[in-house]
Amino acid sequence: MTVYRFAIFGLLALLAACAAPQEQRLYLLEPPRASPGGPIEASVVAVRAVDLPAYARATAMVHIVEDGSVQQSDVARWADDPARAATVTLANQIADRTGVDVVTEPWPSDARPEAVVSVLIERFIGALGGDLTLSGRYSITGADRRSERASSGFSIVTPTQGPGFEGLARAHGVALDTLAAQIVENLR
């Protein structure tokens, strides 16, 4: 009878270990170091909050699978709100590339932006070990937000930067860096 009890307790312990939730992993949205570029026309640029699709707004990381469906990870999470992280990343990359002051929404009351960047992202997803796609539209307006200086669609495809969610997170940063470079070209 005691051997039977030990066998049952052992089986229950094994089942409990298998059912234990996996530890969550948090990932930062970190782009590669931006290369400084030449001057632009504006001395202060404002970046409005980046508009992400619903699946990309979740803190749970998502990826696309072979059948085209979007899957949300149970363990991989963004360490920051994705829309905020994308906005701050773009602003920092633009600042690093241009050397001008870049503010994000809501910008300080004493900031007088000469150019305002708005970004609508329509697709921001990748496959684990495959490619990541970042596509959408951006516009650059004057300070009055009425005079459009530039408007452009973008479609950026970058390979994931390694296996798993870590590589997918790095690819997100690379794609946003590429978008920042395109925006800077239109700010010149």
Secondary structure, DSSP 8 states (H G I E B T S, - for coil): -HHHHHHHHHHHHHHHHHHS----EEE-------------S-SEEEE---B--HHHHSSEEEEE-TTS-EEEEEEEEESS-HHHHHHHHHHHHHHHHH-SEEEESS--TT---SEEEEEEEEEEEE-TTSEEEEEEEEEEEETTS-SEEEEEEEEEEEE-SSSHHHHHHHHHHHHHHHHHHHHHHHH-
